[in-house]
Amino acid sequence: MLDVSKSQEKDGVAQAITKTAESPLILATKSGCTEIVDEILKTYPQAVEYVDSKGRNILHVAIKYRQMQIFDIVKKMGMPMRRLKRKVTHQGNSILHMVGVKHQDNEIADMRSPALLLQENLLLFERVKKVCSADYFEIINEDGKTAEELFTKANATLGSETKEINTTKNLSKYQQEEAYPQCYQQQKIVNRKKGDIVILITTKETKS
């Protein structure tokens, strides 16, 4: 089962830094400063236990801000990864929930097509899911949503925009697959696996 209680550190120093609202590690994670994060964790391994004022550890922050190189750094640490991935935020969000919690500034600045963004989000969900056990899908946050429900809601607009673009262009099914080959491939993957996100990349087949 996931550990939803406050972590109690044996090391007094670790207890103190866990209460810090904003640490250099969290700031570096948000900014994607991989080298700084790596250096901090090599010099002060206990810093990986930092938790911000919202109850988010380095994994929650890395996923929200799409800094997956930092996620991989923690993943390679072994035991800390196994412990930290089970934590939930003060809002009850697991690391899988965080895929559906996006940084608004990044969304505004991102001018890529809805289909590409949607594909990227689906791949990220699958990536984080690989380190999660089955009980992560049962975790409900304080808004009453599971990780899948939060993801679906967060990406509903992208799904609609993708459909509208395909309809407007009046592409045949063959042309759609040529335009978005990776998206179609991802759709087939999620449809084959039980419990995956089966939404969003469905496009109407038009007769050519």
Buried (B, 14 or more C-beta within 10 A) or exposed (E): EBEEEEBEBEEEEBBEBBEBEEBBBBBBBBEBBBEBBBEBBEEBEBBBBBBBEEBBBBBBBBBBBBBBEBBEBBBEBEEBBEBBBBBBBEEBBBBBBBBBBBEEEEEEEEEEBBBBBBBBBBEBBBBBBEBBEEEBBEBBBEEEBBBBBBBBEBBEEBBEBBBEBBEEEEBEBEBBBEBBEBBBEBBEEBEEEEEBBBBBBEBEEBEE
